[in-house]
Amino acid sequence: MSEAILGEDADDVPFPLALHIARHDPARTLRQTSVLRDRVNLWSKMAGTHARTCLRAIAAIYADHPDYQPEWRP
């Protein structure tokens, strides 16, 4: 049986999952998502090469996602 950590609601959290959560702090992930969403919204309203370059750079983070389009590559 693998080790577990007692969760706040008395549910055991498997140790590997607890390590994953610690490495990928949910609060940090939410802050990062908010900033990226703000940047995408801003750049989507702008015209020009710089805006397209920035959007493609952000999209590249998700290059392994099935909905990623090859023409989005930076």
MOZI-V866190 format. One record per backbone hydrogen bond with DSSP energy under -1.0 kcal/mol. NH is the residue of the N-H (numbers start at 1). CO is the residue of the C=O. If there is no record, write none. Layout:
BEGIN
NH&CO / NH&CO
END
This chain:
BEGIN
5&13 / 7&11 / 10&7 / 13&5 / 15&3 / 18&14 / 19&15 / 20&16 / 21&17 / 22&18 / 23&19 / 24&20 / 29&25 / 30&26 / 31&27 / 32&28 / 33&29 / 34&30 / 35&31 / 36&32 / 37&33 / 38&34 / 39&35 / 40&36 / 41&37 / 42&38 / 43&39 / 44&40 / 52&48 / 53&49 / 54&50 / 55&51 / 56&52 / 57&53 / 58&54 / 59&55 / 60&56 / 61&58 / 62&59 / 63&60 / 65&62 / 68&65 / 72&69 / 73&70
END
